[in-house]
């Protein structure tokens, strides 16, 4: 491959895109320049708001023209400037010369059209082919992306496929006309680690075979380590650094890149003192949760979301529950808080079994277990000030308004926010700040057990590191027992004393974090650890 | 899928039973003696007694109920008190105009409202959108009879391009004569449904246009027109079809007024005449008839979901 004499597939020169008036900065992206050669994977990395998606959508011509206006620079696709092309010309190029894969395979496909027909649609638009030739081509492409039984799957609807299969359909759709450029916008972020590993492998394999240039947008340095040839780092709409993968990952020069890479949690658990056996805060015995029921018409379709789960959580320790989607980890968390009712089993809190307790009696125990959810954008009521959200719980349990207020102020300081901010509304805070507020809200109840259900999964890596530190800090300060639910093995390695690995509702392995990571016993644990992106890379610290 | 259809069809049985019982009890539980009402102010006690006997009101309730259900089972809705004709015959005679008026109204409404709503959604915020919304508000606000008389005044009396009123059966007078007589009633009856369905279509399509798969379609290079037709409308169909179905079911109120305004001898007029004459068997028969139509339409709406959304099918 001779990169110097080849025209790059994509070359972006000094591209600036204006934000609408009243935004927090003038440009969505400013003076962005980079290029992507044939058979090259260039990762665009950055946190939310860095402008990486705007860059991709500007190239595709999919930005809302009223709000985002490219005001300077050039986008050269095979040497042709895309800015200044008419809508019709852009439509011809989309799909034929450049394809795109999106983040959410669940919503990116039309739910009412057969997946095969959705791929065929692109041939219908751009290629002059008979219906039977189209179908043949679609099936070949589906084979190419390793979908099982493509002839049969052609007639499936999206909801009948798994997340990984849908993403393969998206890739087939983007690549069926063999465009020179593939733009992948966080294509594996919504997938489980083992599926993610397969899809990354597929993208790498296909682009190598077809010589496609790939713009791969991600926030995950593990993924970068696995897939990138070159890396472009963006911050607040500007490119701050670019270089080959090894340069960026092992010797970053810009402080922002250093900070980002330094925030990636290590897969090696730190050495932790073995805590002495403390008082049991929460205990679950033979916990079962079964969904679905055998109806008069339905064939019995039962999902055993949790089967005979046993757990003991002591004060002052963090127990991690890790697993992929459908493993039952969130079911367990929600059962022990009684947000959902377990089918059978015991849940002991402070020596009392609350598993089947009536709601009226349960109220007193609700205070002892608090939960922080994944999505800080939806777990706070947008119409109430954060102060109102924080004091609501304690006041329900009899605290006077002034006492609750002073407790809320104190907690705001502890989670690193100004007490004055209590009068503001959730939309006035960033995601990380909101998650801090959610933690303060949980702590205001003075619980014994804090459950973090994917509490840091939606956060940018630098913010994630801060929130993890905060969780660790409050656990120590209040001598809490913490149940930490996560799909992210890196995060689990850093915060958990012990971990439980779940697969399809069953706990397959349990032990001290360092031992499980160093010497996994169950094949599923091993496959999870092997699939963790960037496991062989040592990130610069 | 067949299981779903079977399930849905079977689930109408309890509804039918409840409707039959309700209609039966309504007459028995209504305040006052229907026989006395029928007999009129100057009737003697013997007259009332004779009518009671004739209606079978002197028997025990379970016996009456048994007779009523047996009668229904043999397809008999009873006999009208004044015309002495079987209720089924009366309904049969009046069915054609109402059925055809409903049909032209639905076709006209859907042909106008769905494209209008889709256009408004696609051009959200533009003058077209504002015009559609304004029309919707106006359509909701104008009473059916006012609109009917305005249309008669302008189109039939001033411009004289359409007949003022009356009904001509397409089977006797030919299709064009029928259609000319149907234009004004159809427009009158349609306006409120166009307003309703255009609004619903606009909201539904606008929501769908925000979906990720619409973005995917754009990324494929699909044209905006085909995105609307292929991707947006079919996904937006379920709420739209629901409202269309409800509209048909609610149409009976509009039909009564419209048929009176345009002097069309349909079921709406029959309802009006029966109520004014307190002809209980006819009222009873009509309620039952409309209830069954309503149940049937709801069934068809539910079954149409399986056509629009495969997630319900499997």
Interface residues (C-beta under 8 A of the other chain):
Chain A: X60 X62 X90 X91 X92 X93 X94 X95 X96 X99 X100 X102 X104 X107 X108 X109 X110 X111 X112 X113 X121 X122 X125 X126 X157 X159 X160 X170 X173 X174 X297
Chain B: X3 X7 X211 X212 X213 X215 X216 X217 X218 X219 X220 X221 X222 X223 X230 X231 X234 X235 X308 X309 X310 X311 X314
